[in-house]
Amino acid sequence: MILKPICVDIQSFPAKLRPLLSGANLYDSSCSEQAKVIFIEKDGGYFLKISQKGSLEREVKMTQYFHRKGLSANVLSYISEEKDWMLSEKIPGDDCTLGQYLEEPKRLCDIIAERLAILHSTDFDDCSIPNHTECFIASAERNRSNGMFDKSKAENWGYKNPEDAWSVVETNSHLLKANVLLHGDYCLPNIILNDWNFSGFIDLDSAGVGDRHVDLYWGSWTLFYNLKTDKYRERFFDAYGRDKIEKDILRIVAAFEVFG
């Protein structure tokens, strides 16, 4: 996580948040163009996420749900006015892109695989997103119609062009299930460890009940992307449990993901 010191006009924030911001050191920790994230260095630390009105509602619900399961931060406040504001406590530790973890890739690979298997065995009967698979399919259809196509992800799974990948989506989308609790964006920056001990998950806007192979796809992808090698993919699958993985379904999920 990169923290850049910033100065802000506290009066431009909702009145409820101003006392917390006052006198605190503030840092920009944003990692995407879709949302601004401010780290508030006070007490044990807080994160304030700011995005378009209504865009954080699902993330708030799923973060609260994961928190009740002991898997994420406590959401302290959600304000939806001209913008969305989500305030949460900092989870102790650092994300898995910290040098301490990247320097031991085998250990890192094993721990994120094992934590994923535990997540996927978590009871989800009361989850408010009971079928993320429907959203997953609709998102791919929408992104394809908007011309999105990630060539680098496509080539990594043997898809030569959008038509090649989309034919797999059209033919096989009915094979995806909704039978485990998903993170939905299972990448190293979204997994927090405290000296190798699991602390929690963050960025849960894609979480819900869905097909395990979505998280398995992202887990293997993040090791490739962050470690600059694909040699840990098979180790990751072994540590998760080969008996629960269908490689044909993984390739179908990859076809969806090339459309963002």
C-alpha positions in Angstrom: 0.0 0.0 0.0 1.3 3.4 -1.0 0.5 6.3 1.3 0.9 9.9 0.0 0.5 12.7 2.5 -2.4 15.1 1.5 -4.1 18.2 2.8 -7.9 18.5 2.4 -10.6 21.1 3.1 -12.4 19.5 6.0 -15.4 21.7 5.4 -16.0 19.9 2.1 -16.6 16.6 4.0 -19.9 15.6 5.7 -20.3 17.2 9.2 -20.4 13.8 10.8 -16.8 13.1 9.6 -15.1 16.4 10.4 -14.2 15.7 14.0 -12.4 12.5 13.0 -10.5 14.3 10.3 -9.6 17.3 12.4 -6.0 17.2 13.6 -5.2 13.9 12.0 -2.5 13.1 9.4 -4.2 12.2 6.2 -2.8 10.1 3.3 -4.1 9.2 -0.1 -4.1 5.4 -0.5 -6.3 5.2 -3.7 -5.5 2.4 -6.1 -8.1 3.0 -8.8 -9.8 5.9 -10.7 -13.3 4.8 -9.5 -12.8 5.8 -5.9 -10.7 7.9 -3.6 -9.4 6.3 -0.4 -8.0 8.4 2.5 -6.1 6.9 5.3 -6.7 8.7 8.6 -3.8 8.3 11.0 -5.6 8.6 14.3 -6.2 6.0 17.1 -5.7 2.6 15.4 -6.3 4.1 12.0 -9.3 4.5 9.7 -10.0 4.3 5.9 -12.5 6.7 4.3 -13.6 5.6 0.8 -15.3 8.2 -1.4 -17.1 7.5 -4.7 -20.1 8.2 -6.8 -23.5 8.3 -5.0 -24.9 4.8 -4.6 -21.7 3.1 -5.8 -20.5 1.9 -2.3 -23.8 0.5 -1.1 -23.0 -3.1 -2.0 -19.5 -2.9 -0.6 -20.8 -1.5 2.7 -23.3 -4.4 3.0 -20.7 -7.1 2.2 -18.0 -5.5 4.4 -20.5 -5.5 7.3 -21.4 -9.1 6.5 -17.8 -10.2 6.4 -17.1 -8.3 9.6 -19.9 -10.3 11.3 -18.1 -13.4 10.2 -14.8 -12.1 11.6 -13.4 -11.6 8.1 -13.2 -7.9 7.5 -13.2 -4.4 9.0 -15.9 -2.8 11.0 -17.8 -0.2 9.0 -18.3 2.8 11.2 -20.3 5.0 8.9 -22.0 5.1 5.5 -23.2 8.4 4.2 -24.8 8.7 0.8 -25.4 12.3 -0.2 -24.0 14.0 -3.3 -21.3 11.3 -3.0 -20.9 8.0 -1.1 -18.7 8.0 2.0 -17.7 4.8 3.7 -15.7 4.9 6.9 -14.1 1.8 8.3 -11.5 0.8 10.9 -8.1 -0.2 9.7 -7.4 -4.0 9.9 -4.2 -4.7 11.7 -1.3 -5.6 9.4 -0.5 -4.9 5.8 -1.7 -6.3 2.4 0.1 -9.1 0.7 2.1 -6.9 -1.6 4.4 -6.0 1.3 8.0 -7.0 0.6 8.0 -9.2 3.6 5.4 -11.4 1.9 6.6 -11.2 -1.7 10.1 -12.3 -0.6 8.7 -15.7 0.4 6.5 -16.6 -2.6 5.9 -20.2 -1.7 4.7 -19.4 1.8 2.6 -16.6 0.4 1.1 -18.8 -2.2 0.2 -21.5 0.3 -1.4 -19.1 2.9 -3.6 -17.3 0.4 -4.8 -20.7 -1.1 -5.5 -22.0 2.4 -7.4 -18.9 3.4 -9.4 -19.1 0.2 -10.4 -22.7 1.0 -11.5 -21.5 4.5 -13.5 -18.7 3.0 -15.3 -21.0 0.6 -16.3 -23.3 3.4 -17.9 -20.4 5.3 -21.7 -20.6 5.9 -23.5 -18.1 3.7 -27.2 -18.7 4.3 -27.9 -15.2 5.4 -25.8 -13.4 2.7 -27.7 -10.5 1.1 -26.1 -11.2 -2.3 -27.3 -14.8 -2.9 -26.4 -15.1 -6.6 -23.3 -13.1 -7.6 -23.1 -15.4 -10.7 -26.1 -13.5 -12.3 -24.2 -10.2 -11.7 -21.0 -11.7 -13.0 -22.6 -12.8 -16.3 -24.5 -9.5 -16.7 -21.3 -7.6 -16.2 -19.4 -9.5 -18.9 -22.3 -8.9 -21.3 -22.3 -5.2 -20.6 -18.5 -4.8 -20.8 -18.4 -6.7 -24.1 -21.1 -4.4 -25.6 -19.0 -1.5 -24.5 -15.9 -2.8 -26.4 -13.9 -3.9 -23.4 -11.3 -6.7 -24.0 -8.1 -7.3 -22.0 -5.7 -8.9 -24.5 -3.1 -9.8 -21.8 -5.6 -11.8 -19.8 -7.0 -13.4 -22.9 -3.6 -14.6 -24.2 -2.7 -16.1 -20.7 -5.6 -18.5 -21.2 -5.3 -19.1 -24.9 -8.0 -16.8 -26.2 -6.9 -15.1 -29.4 -9.6 -12.5 -29.8 -12.9 -11.3 -28.3 -15.0 -13.6 -30.5 -13.0 -16.7 -29.4 -13.6 -15.8 -25.7 -17.3 -14.8 -26.1 -18.2 -18.1 -27.8 -17.0 -19.9 -24.7 -19.1 -17.5 -22.5 -22.3 -18.0 -24.6 -22.0 -21.8 -24.7 -21.0 -22.4 -21.1 -22.4 -19.6 -18.8 -25.0 -22.0 -17.5 -22.3 -24.2 -16.0 -21.3 -21.6 -13.4 -22.7 -22.2 -9.9 -23.6 -20.1 -6.9 -22.5 -22.3 -4.0 -19.7 -20.7 -2.0 -19.1 -17.3 -0.3 -16.8 -15.3 -2.7 -14.5 -12.4 -2.2 -14.9 -11.6 -5.9 -11.6 -9.8 -6.3 -9.2 -12.2 -4.6 -6.0 -10.3 -5.2 -2.9 -9.8 -3.0 -3.7 -6.1 -2.2 -7.1 -7.2 -0.8 -5.8 -9.7 1.7 -4.4 -8.4 5.0 -1.8 -10.3 7.0 -0.3 -9.3 10.3 3.2 -10.9 10.4 1.8 -13.8 8.3 -1.3 -14.2 10.4 -4.6 -13.6 8.6 -6.3 -10.3 9.6 -9.1 -9.9 7.1 -10.2 -9.0 3.6 -10.9 -5.5 2.1 -12.5 -4.2 -1.1 -15.5 -6.4 -1.0 -17.7 -4.7 -3.6 -17.7 -7.9 -5.7 -18.4 -10.3 -2.9 -21.4 -12.6 -2.6 -22.4 -16.1 -3.2 -21.0 -17.4 -6.5 -18.8 -19.9 -8.2 -15.5 -20.7 -6.4 -13.6 -20.6 -9.7 -14.0 -16.8 -9.8 -11.8 -16.5 -6.7 -9.5 -19.3 -8.0 -9.0 -17.4 -11.2 -8.1 -14.2 -9.4 -5.9 -16.0 -6.9 -3.8 -17.5 -9.7 -3.8 -14.3 -11.6 -2.6 -12.1 -8.7 0.4 -14.4 -8.1 1.3 -14.2 -11.8 0.9 -10.4 -11.8 2.6 -9.6 -8.5 5.4 -12.2 -8.6 6.1 -11.7 -12.4 5.9 -15.4 -13.0 3.3 -18.1 -13.5 5.2 -20.9 -11.8 3.1 -20.7 -8.6 -0.3 -21.3 -10.3 -0.2 -25.1 -9.9 1.1 -24.8 -6.4 -1.8 -22.5 -5.5 -4.3 -25.0 -6.9 -2.7 -27.8 -4.9 -2.7 -25.9 -1.7 -6.4 -25.0 -2.2 -7.4 -28.6 -3.0 -7.4 -30.1 -6.4 -10.5 -32.2 -5.7 -12.6 -29.0 -5.6 -11.3 -27.5 -8.9 -12.6 -28.1 -12.4 -10.1 -26.7 -14.9 -12.7 -26.5 -17.6 -14.8 -24.1 -15.4 -11.6 -22.1 -14.7 -11.1 -21.6 -18.4 -14.8 -20.5 -18.7 -14.3 -18.0 -15.9 -11.2 -16.7 -17.7 -13.3 -16.1 -20.8 -15.6 -13.9 -18.8 -12.8 -12.0 -17.1 -11.2 -10.9 -20.4 -14.2 -8.6 -20.7 -13.4 -6.9 -17.4 
